[in-house]
Amino acid sequence: MKKFYLVLLITFILIFSACQKKEKTLYDFKTDFVGDNSKVSQIINKQKYPENFQTSEIKILSEKEPYGLKVFCKNYKNLEKKDLFKNAVTTLSLIKNLDNLYYVDENEKEIFIYNRKEVEEKLEKENTSLEKISENKENLENFINN
């Protein structure tokens, strides 16, 4: 009888674990267009940021080129631009037509600006590119975790 309950328990565990939804990763939200609001907001919200730094809302600037994205921030006073570089690279690599990324305060005062061309130039010195980083999930995760 104990074996029956054990087999039944294992069967239930296997069934329920197989039915769970797989959580989407950052790479799953990769998009060609900054105007894709749902994917863009997920890209911003799912990133890990420096300690105490917070993002709130976003504002998409997609009416005319160069396309931009404003990310509203809190708790940024002790940060330097380099502290958000990895986040900027992640965002620019996952949004293909994003040209300018602005981290702004609640009054839309610019805190830090990242331009695609400037970021590409920095990455080139490290023998990589936004395209290589976003080529596949593994490359993106390696970049984020190193």
N, C-alpha and C positions, 0 to 999 in steps of 0.2 A: 504494500500500500504506500509506503514511503517513497518507493521508486516512482510510482504513478504520479504522486504530487510533485516530485522533483522534476519529472519530465514535463508535466503540465506547467510548472513555474518557468522552466527554461523556454518552453514554447511561447508563453505569453511575453516574456522578456524579448525574445527574438522578433516577435510580431510587432510589438510596440516600438522597439528601437528601429526597425526597418521603416516604420510609418512616419517617423519624425521628419519634419521638413529640414532640408539642408540650409543652413544659414548662408546667405550670399556674402561673398567676399568683396573687398574693394574692387578687385579686377572685374567682377561681374557687372559693374556699373559703367565700364568704359564706354565712351560715346564719341561720335564724330562731331556733335554739335553742342555748343554751350547753351543753346536754347532748349535742350532737353532737361527741363526743370527737375523732374523726379530723379533722374540719374545724377545730375549735377549736385543736387542737395544731398543725396546719399554719399557721394564722393567726399563732400566737405564734412558731413556729420560722422562718417565712419572712421575718419583718420584719428590717430593718436597725436596729440599736440603736447608741447612743453607743459610742465606742471603748472597748474592753476589757470592756464590760458583757456579761454572759452570762446567758442563761436556761437552766434545766435542765428541771425537770418542771413540770407544772401540776396543780392540784387544782380540780375543778369543784364548785361549790356550787349544786346544782340541786334539792335536796329541797323547799325552800320559798322563797317570794318574800321579800325581793328576791334575785334570782339573782346569784351572784358567781363570780369566777374568781381563783384564787391562782396567781401566776406566781413560781416559786422562782428567785432571782437570786444571782449572784456578781459581784464587782468593781463594787460600787455606791457605795463610800465617798465618792468625789469628785463624785457626781452630786447635782443638785438636782431637785426635782419637775418643774420646767419642762423638764428635759432629756428626760424620757420622755413629755411631753404628746402629741407627734405619734404615738408608738406607742400611747398610750392611746386617742386619737381613732380611729386605724386599727382597733384591736381592737373598740372599742365600736360603730363604724360597721358592721363586718362581722358582728357577733353581735347580732342584733336584740333579744333579750330579756335581754341582759347588763346588769345594773344597777350592779354594783360590781366594779371591777378592782383587785386587790391585788397589789402587788409585795412579796414577802416574802423573808426570808433562809432559810437551811436549817433554822432552828428555828421557822419560821412567824411570826417577829416582823415586823410590818408596817413596810415602808420607805416606800412611797408608796401612797396610795389615790386612785383616780379614781372619782367617782360620775357616772353618766349625766346626771343633772339639772344638776350643776355644770359639766360639760363642755359641755352644750348651751347653757348661759347664756354661757359664754366664747365659744363659736362664734357665737352670735347677735350678739355685739358686732362680729364680723368679717363679718357678713352671710352666714353659711353655717350648716349644720346637719349632724348625723350622717347624716341621710337624704339630703341633697344630695350629701355626700361619697361615700356608697355607692350612689348612684343608678345609676352605670355605671362601667365600668373606667377610662375616661378621667378622670372626676372624681376617682376615688381616686388614680390616678397623679399627677394634677396637684397634689393636696393633699400627697402624700408627697414629691414632688420640689420643692416650693416652700417 
